[in-house]
Amino acid sequence: DPLATGMLPLCFGEATRLAGLLLTSDKAYLTEARLGARTTTGDAEGELIDERPVPALDASAIERILARFRGDIEQVPPMYSALKHQGRTLYSLARKGVEVERAARRVRIHDLRCTGASANRLQLEVTCSKGTYIRTLVEDIGEALGCGAHVSALRRTWVAPFQGQRMYALDALLALDSAELEALLLPTEAGLTSLPRLDLD
C-alpha cells in the first residue's frame, strides 16, 4: 500500500510461527478522510470518479455518523485488496478494469473518534479487528455524510501486542551492522503477551 506508513512486525526464525497470530490481532490507525471526493482505489493513489459538495459539519453531526460505525459492522472488501477470486488477487483484476462481486464481511470497530476536522477533511483514530479495511471504512463514512470520501493519509500506529513499541524505518535498519540489528530483535515470547502464561516444572 504506497500510501500507508507505520508498524509492520517482522518475524524471523522460530518467531515465524507467530505470523498467523499477528495477522489475526487487533490493529490501530491514524487516517485522514478527504471529504467530497471518491476515487477508484478509495485513497489518494486512485483516479477521481466522483465529486460532491461537503455539507456543513459540526462536532455533534460528525459524532452521530461515527457512532454508526462502532462495534460489529459489515464491510464489502475493496477491489484494490489482496483477497483472491478464483486464484487471482482482486487488485490484479481491478488494474485490468474487472470488478467482481464480493461478499460483505463482519469486522469490529473497537474505537473510532474524530481528532480534527476542517472544511473537507477529517482526522480519525481507529482501533479495529483483523480484516478491517480503513479505505472502505472511510468511504462508508463519506457516504453516510452524503458527500463521499477517500483516504488521503494512513498510518498504522500499532499491531497487538506491540502497542508502544519503537518503530524503525527500513533505511535506518539497512544502515546497521548485523550485531546492531540483532540487538533490536525482540524475543519470540514478546508476541505472546496477550496469552495466559503457565509455568511447568
Protein Blocks (a to p, Z undefined) as FASTA:
>chain_A
ZZbgcjddddehjllmmmmmmmmpccdddddddehiacfkopakbccfbdcddddddfkl
mmmmmmmmgcjddddddfbbcbdeehiafklmmmnopacdddddddddfbacdfbdcfkb
ccddddddehiafklmmmmmmmmnonopadfbdcdfbdcfkehiacddfklmmmpcfklm
mmmpccfklmmmmpccdddZZ
